[in-house]
Amino acid sequence: MILWEALGSVLIGLAVASGALRWLPARFGRFRSGALALATGPAAGLFGALLTHSVLGPGHALATLVGSLVVGGTLLSLLLRPSGPPRRSATA
């Protein structure tokens, strides 16, 4: 059972990463590297599944996949950089 959870979480992470690369509007920012985003998605999904599975225990496959989706999306959002030129503070 855990093998299917791991495979599902990797596929969820890959789908989230490719969807973010393809459909994320430019106003939210750009990814530093597309290859880095595609590599981070499955790794973050697998990490989220491992974390959720270790907290909830066996028998919660759907919750494990939801945790994989949440952690994958959160870690991918850390790779975004703001669009446009950098802003300078008036006090700096």
C-alpha positions, 0 to 999 in steps of 0.5 A: 500500500505504501508503494502506491502512496509513494508513486501517487505522491510523486505523480501529484508533485509532478502534476503540480510542478508542471501545472504551475510552470504552465498556467501560473500567471506572470503577476505571481512571479517567475520560477528561477529555473523550470528544471528545478521546479520540475525536480522539486515537485516530485521530491516535495510530494514524496516528502509530504507523503512521508511526513503525512504518513508518519504522522497519521500512520497506515490506513489513511491513503487519501489523507496522505495524498492530500498532505503530499499535494499541500506540501508540494505546492508549498515548497514549490511556492518558495521557488517563485521570485517576484516579477519586475525590477527589485524594489528599493526601500526609502530608508536603505 
